[in-house]
Amino acid sequence: MATMASDNDKVEAADPGQLGVPVRKMGFAPGQVVIEYGYDEDVAEDLRDAIEAVTEGPLEDEDYDGVVDVVLLWWREGDGDLADELMDALTTMEDGGFIALLTPGARRDDRVAAHDVQEACTTCSLTASGAVALGDWVGQRLVGRK
């Protein structure tokens, strides 16, 4: 896996660009603390930048040990057991938080089948929102069932 930059300074307010609308649609908002898992060389840097612009803060890396509002999870076919990863992600979230699951789009060989996401959500008592196109990635907001 690639390593991400560890610049955890306050991100200056920036224009989220064309991805700002879908990022907000997924539920990202100013002031949220976001931790990122699954970072690798294939992630969409423009999407990462848009999330930082909308939340007005940096994406925390896997070493962050505080409670977060959002878990940003890049997930590809072959990354392992999605249900296990989702259960781990739930332990770091504040009540009312959500998991932003990003999976490769249909044109990629490592895309994750919809039924695999649905099965993992059922196992973890999560509900997935409709898919949001984010360039070469597809985003889904996962929340706990009430």
N, C-alpha and C positions, 0 to 999 in steps of 0.2 A: 504494500500500500504506500501511496505517496504521503508525504507529511505536509501539513498545511502551515501557512505562516502563523506565527504566534503573536501577532500584533493585537493585543487585547486593550488598546487604548480606545477611548471614546471615538466613535466614528462620526465624522462631521456630517451634518445633514447633506444628503446628496439627492440628486434626481434619480428615482428608481427606473426611469426610462419606460419602455414599452411593457416591461414585466411588472411594473408597479400595480396595475389593475388586477392581474391574476394572483399576484402575491397577496394583495389585500383581500381578494375573494377567498383565499384559503384561510384567512383569519389572522394574518400577521398585522401587528399594530405597533405604534410608537410605545417605547418603554418596556417591551417584552424582553425577557432574558431567553436567548435561544442557544441550545447546545447542538452541536453537529456531530453525527456519527456516519461512518461509511464514506468519509472523504477519500477520494482517489483522483488520479490524473484525468479521469473522464467526466468529472463533475462540471456543471455549467457555471463558470465563474461569473458570467453576467447575472445569473439568477442569484448567486450568493451575494453579489453586490447589491442587487435590488432588495433582497431581504434585509441586509444591513441598513440600507437607506430607509426603508419603511419602518424598521424597528428602532432606528436611530442609535444603534449599538453594534458591537462586534458579535460575530458568531463565536461562541465559546467552543473550545476543543474538548476532546474526550477526557482530559485531565481535570476539567472543572468539577468541583465537588459540591457546589451549591444547588439549591432547588431552582428549577427553571419553569418558565411558562410554556415553552415549546421545545419539543425534541424534533430536530430536522434530521431525517433518516434517509440517506441515499441507499437504495437496495437494488441489487441486481440478481438475476437468476444465478445460482451457484454460490451465493454469499453465505449460505448456511440455513439455519432454521429461523424463518421469519417470526414465528410465534415466540420463540425464546428471546429474540432481540426486542420484540415489542414488550414482553413482560419486563425485561431489564429497563427499557425506556420508561415504563410507567413508574418505576421506583424513584425516578429523578424529578418527576413533574409535580408542580403545585396543583392543588385542587382547582379544577376548571381549566387546566392546561390541555394541550392537544399534541398529537404526533403528526408532523407533516411528513408523510411517506412519499418519497420521490423514487419512481421506478423508470427504467428506460422506455422510450416510446416504441411503437410497433415496428419501426424500421431497424431496430437493433436486435442482434442475436441473443443478447442477454436480458431481454425483456422478461418481466415476471407475469405469469398468467393471472388473469383476474380471479379465477377460482382459488389460486394459492393465497392471494391477499384476503379474500373473503373467508377462507378456512382459518387463517391465522387470526383474523379479527374475531371470529366466533370463539376460538379457543381462549382469547384474551378478554372476552366480553367488551369488545370495541365495536363501534359503528363507523363505517366509512362513508364520507360524503361522496358526491359525484366527482368524477375525474376532471382535473383542470390541466389543459395543455400548457406546458412551460418549455417551449422550444423542443429539444430532443428528449425531454423528460415529461412524465405525467405525475401530477401531484394529487394526493388525496389527504383530506383532513380526517384523522382518526380520533374519536372521542369515546370516553367511557359511557356505557349505557346507564340510563337512570332507572 
